[in-house]
Amino acid sequence: MNNELFITIFIVSLLLTGGGMLLAHILAPSSSHSPIKFEPYECGIVARGEAWSQFNVGYYLFALVYLVFEVETIFLFPWGVVMREVGIRAFIEIVIFFFILGLGWLYAWKKGALKWQ
């Protein structure tokens, strides 16, 4: 396929997207600007206090540690797929991977990031 076809497809997709957005802007009903619209939640319950509240930093640490280890487990699937094809090399690499992952887990444990308080 030549470059002109790709450029044409790109321009047509931009025009369709822009046309759809313009049409939605023209046909959509205008929203009201009542004070209720600017409340943090539109569930019908009157908000009490401020919308901004501080949380304990431990919650964020726990979530970040969970996210890191969750993402690391995603890498196990491709390893499992190619394990038989690669052989002993893949096994050695996953042992190194688990060792480094274990060091990270021990570090988080020693720092107290895994305590839910």
Number of C-alpha atoms within 10 A of each C-alpha: 5 6 8 9 10 11 11 11 12 12 12 12 12 12 12 12 12 12 12 12 12 12 11 11 11 10 9 9 8 8 7 8 8 8 7 12 11 9 14 12 12 11 8 8 8 11 12 6 7 7 10 7 6 6 8 8 10 15 14 12 16 16 13 13 15 13 12 12 13 11 10 13 11 10 12 12 10 9 15 13 10 11 15 11 10 11 10 11 11 16 15 11 12 17 12 12 15 13 12 12 16 12 12 15 16 13 12 16 12 11 10 13 20 18 13 8 7
